[in-house]
Amino acid sequence: MKLTDLLNDLEQRKLQLKDLTLRTQWFSSEELMIQATGYGGATVALTGKRNP
């Protein structure tokens, strides 16, 4: 998965959603939410001066 959805085109976004949908066989909704968004803050922290 990319660092942010904003950098992807529509086709890439569709693949991401398909991937998350397939994972519902093995993970709970809570686990999927963490997988999809849980590292956003850590990613922003890597931006250095851009991190407020």
C-alpha positions as CSV (number, residue, x, y, z in Angstrom):
1,M,0.0,0.0,0.0
2,K,1.2,3.5,-0.8
3,L,2.0,6.0,1.9
4,T,-1.0,8.1,1.0
5,D,-4.1,7.7,-1.1
6,L,-3.6,11.2,-2.5
7,L,-0.7,10.1,-4.7
8,N,-2.5,7.3,-6.4
9,D,-4.6,7.2,-9.6
10,L,-8.1,5.7,-9.6
11,E,-6.9,2.3,-10.8
12,Q,-4.4,2.0,-7.9
13,R,-7.1,3.0,-5.5
14,K,-9.3,0.3,-6.8
15,L,-6.6,-2.3,-6.2
16,Q,-6.1,-1.0,-2.6
17,L,-9.8,-1.4,-1.9
18,K,-9.8,-4.9,-3.5
19,D,-6.9,-5.9,-1.3
20,L,-8.6,-4.7,1.9
21,T,-11.8,-6.5,0.8
22,L,-10.0,-9.7,0.4
23,R,-8.4,-9.4,3.8
24,T,-11.9,-9.5,5.5
25,Q,-11.6,-13.3,5.3
26,W,-8.8,-13.2,7.9
27,F,-9.0,-10.0,9.8
28,S,-11.6,-8.1,11.8
29,S,-12.8,-4.7,10.9
30,E,-10.7,-3.1,13.6
31,E,-7.6,-4.9,12.4
32,L,-8.3,-3.8,8.8
33,M,-8.7,-0.2,9.9
34,I,-5.3,-0.3,11.7
35,Q,-3.7,-1.9,8.6
36,A,-5.2,0.8,6.3
37,T,-4.5,3.9,8.5
38,G,-2.5,2.9,11.6
39,Y,0.9,4.1,10.3
40,G,-0.2,7.5,8.9
41,G,1.2,9.4,11.9
42,A,4.5,7.7,11.6
43,T,4.7,8.4,7.9
44,V,4.0,12.1,8.5
45,A,6.7,12.2,11.1
46,L,9.2,11.1,8.5
47,T,8.6,14.3,6.5
48,G,10.7,16.4,8.9
49,K,10.0,20.1,8.6
50,R,6.6,19.4,7.1
51,N,5.5,17.8,10.3
52,P,3.6,20.4,12.3
